[in-house]
Amino acid sequence: MSQFSKSIKAYEEAKEVIPGGVDSPVRAFKSVGGTPPFIERGEGAYLFDIDGNRYIDFVQSWGPLIFGHADQAIEEAVCSAAKKGLSFGAPTTIETDLAQQIVSLFDSIDKVRFVSSGTEAVMSAIRLARGFTGRDDIVKFVGCYHGHSDSLLVEAGSGMATFGAPSSPGVPADLSRHTLLATYNDLESLKQCFENSSEIACVIIEPIAGNMGLVPSDKEFLEGVQSLCREHGALLIFDEVMSGFRAGLRGASGIYGIDADIITFGKVIGGGMPVGAFGARSEIMERLSPDGPIYQAGTLSGNPIAMHAGYASLEKILREGDALYKRLELLALRLTQGLADAAKRHGIPLQTDVRGSMFGFFFNEKPVKNFRDAMASDSKRFAQFHRKMLERGVYLACSQYETGFISSVMDEAMIDDVIAKADAVLDEIK
Ligand SMILES: *Cc1c(COP(=O)(O)O)cnc(C)c1O
């Protein structure tokens, strides 16, 4: 009998009626093998699967749950809103309340529009940038993920500044032709893009990349990106769908002290409900319909239940402010330091990094600065590590190229317990 037998059966049944048994491919454990546990419920720092296994959760629904599972204040906000009706398709004041919270934090944001996912936020931001500048080309960095819309689903061929090839069938080459690729933390590659095209509407970047593992920008690089954008009249878009309210109170924008022209949000601002948002100064946002000609819409956009969940989360965040992120960063550092020490003891090369409540680690000899470096990590060792940690009740993202998250309900004793387990696992796989 496996400790996962009910999940194994559930997975077989799911695969009969849902492609790959999942509604988002990262959940399928493809890169580590085995069966994903099917979740029954979450409570605080822990997840419980249908076999009754308990896990300390470092995935947190891929980022949103900074206060852990089933947080009381968020739950109450959602339940009391739900009793008044689930959706109206008409304005509600809670949308203004949540927008005000965001606007008050960011100098570069006068107005915000809410959508229902990070993908939608970024897709809309790109359209806005194209409409605003009257240009068609965009630049993205290899290894950054910006959701699954057509223009952005373009990855590295060579990692050079070339026109991109689509990374999925179904994305027309004619579209991806407008997406130029640059190398993360390499300003020269971006200069090359601007030399290759005078039609660049915007440069989009995860200023703290979290979708190739955790790979923060170097400060000089990010400053260089901003000045190149200004020089060439392109808008700079910070995709803070993951890093927003995760890396710090003002996300990467606050950490680096750099104002982007458009910032996208998602994950934490929904408190676990489907919410995305994008914001910019009035001059840009006024071009959006119904004020301006650039079309963008959504039947369930600004959904009241989702807005209440987001507002309750942000209220909690604002109450603790920067101190929240300092506290979570200390726990993240305790974890990565513990992992690094254990790896060293067992002679296993490991790179670690932390930004606020975000942490990452690579089984890699060298520091990771871009996608190519990340891909040089030992994925076989990661798969072994992941499986054995899962068996011991530690729920890590099922790929080395994802970011881990600390939640506010974790404490030092929990982290130390995870380090002890990791030490035992690393000893087994050295
Ligand atoms: C998760 C993520 C997205 C996509 O958000 P979805 O809600 O999954 O559509 C976009 N950009 C970044 C940086 C992300 O981490």
The ligand as a Gaussian input file, in Angstrom:
#p B3LYP/6-31G(d) Opt

LIG

0 1
 C        1.644000      33.350000     -12.279000
 C        2.209000      34.392000     -13.159000
 C        1.491000      34.894000     -14.267000
 C        0.188000      34.296000     -14.714000
 O       -0.819000      34.425000     -13.773000
 P       -2.089000      33.442000     -13.857000
 O       -2.974000      33.913000     -12.753000
 O       -1.554000      32.057000     -13.664000
 O       -2.699000      33.618000     -15.184000
 C        2.031000      35.939000     -14.971000
 N        3.212000      36.479000     -14.628000
 C        3.932000      36.022000     -13.583000
 C        5.223000      36.672000     -13.242000
 C        3.467000      34.954000     -12.833000
 O        4.208000      34.487000     -11.824000

